[in-house]
Amino acid sequence: MANPIYVDAAPDPKPGSRGYLRWYWTLGPGLAKWAASPHPWTALHTHLADKVPPQYLDQIVSAWYHDVFHHWPAEAKGKNPLGKG
């Protein structure tokens, strides 16, 4: 199986198609379920735990978090003295 993190999401793909899961959680209706959470990475991780193979889960959650917020989870929006943010 190809690593699903690198699948490009087409604009509004059909359910079950390649890229749908990424579109749904980063651009579609799933975004509202986790992005406004106090801990968005953890919320997305919880939502995806039963949908993504465990060996890819942390990587996918971090990449999709980055797609939405344009910084990595550990960068903490510039509050991490050791990170780039």
Secondary structure, DSSP 8 states (H G I E B T S, - for coil): ---GGG----SS--TTSTTHHHHHHHTSGGGGGTTTSSSHHHHHHHHHTTTS-HHHHHHHHHHHHHHHHSS-GGGGGGT-TTS--
